Structure formats: C-alpha cells, structure tokens
Amino acid sequence: MLLHWVITLTKKPNQGGIGMADVTSTVQNAASGVVGVIKALIVLFVFVNIIYSTGFDPIGGIVDLVNTFLDGGFAGLLALLVFLSFLA
C-alpha cells in the first residue's frame, strides 16, 4: 500500500499522476478511519466501565462535553451541531 502510494506520488504529470480527487479521498479515508477507532474505543471504555468499576467514566465525560457546549447558549449549540456533523 505504501509503495503504491509512493509510486503514485512520483509519477510525472503526463503519466496520469495523483489528482486532487485522489488526495481528497485519501484524507477522507484516513479521517474516517481515525473516527472509527475513536468510536470503537469509546464503546470499549463504556463496556469495561460496566463490567469493572474503574475510575474512568466515559458516559460522564460525554455528558460533561455536551453540557459544556450547551452552557454556551445558542453559539454553543451551533458549535455542538458542527462538531457532530464532523462525526457523521
């Protein structure tokens, strides 16, 4: 995969090198992968907290995060909506 990417980047423009659509899709795929890992970790922490009594409270952290946005009034609500649009 990495070798293919390096070869694609080093192609000359007349050989059909990398285009802007390729870069955009690569960045989008990488970002969606990172978001997927974060979502999986949140679910894992929730289940671990249910099974074992840990000092880490992921549900409380999420509630505190949402409350921080909502305490900002209408601007905080808009910021929360923008933040959630990045996750969807």
N, C-alpha and C positions, 0 to 999 in steps of 0.2 A: 504494500500500500504506500509506504513512504517513498520507495524507489519510483513507483509510478508517478507520484506527485512531483518528485524532483525532476524527473524526465519531462513531465508536462510543463513545468516552470521554465526549463532551459530550452524549450523549442523556440525556434525563430518564428517571428510573426507570420511569415509567408507559409509556414508549415502548419498553421492552424493551432497556434499556441493557446495559452489559457485566456479565456474571456472573462468579462466582468460577471456574467451569469454563473460561471463556474466558481468564481471567488465567493459570490453571494451565497450560493448553495452550500459551499464548503463551510463557511462561517455559520450559516443557519443550522447545518447538521451538527456542527461542534457544539453550538449553544444548546440545541435541543438535547444532546447527549448529556451535557452538564446538568441541565434542569432535570432530566430523568434520574440522574444519580442522586441529586438533592432530594427529589420527591421520594425515592426509594429509602434514603437514609432517614427521612422524617417518619415514614411508615415503620421502619425498623425500630427507631427510638420509641415510638408510641407502643409497639408491642412489647419491647423489652421493659418499658416502664410499667406495663400492665402485669407482666409475669413477675418481675423482680422490683422490689422497692428501691429505686435509685434516687439520687439527689437531683437528677436532671428531669425537668418537667416540660416535655415538648409541647403539650397542649396549652399549658400556662404561658409558655413563650409565644405561641401563635396568638393567643388571646391578648397578651400584652402588646404585641406588634400591631394588631388591629385596633386596639384601644388607643395606641399612640397616634395612629392615623386619624381616628375619629375625634380625638381631643383637639385636633387642629381645625375643626369646623368644616366648612364646605371645601376649603382648599385641601384639607387632609383627606376628605372623602374622594376628591378628584385624584389626589396622589395615590390613594389606595387602588382606585379603579385602573389607573395607568400601570401601577405595579402588577396588578392581577392580569392585565392584558398581556404583559410580557411572559407570564407563566402559562397562558393558554395556548 
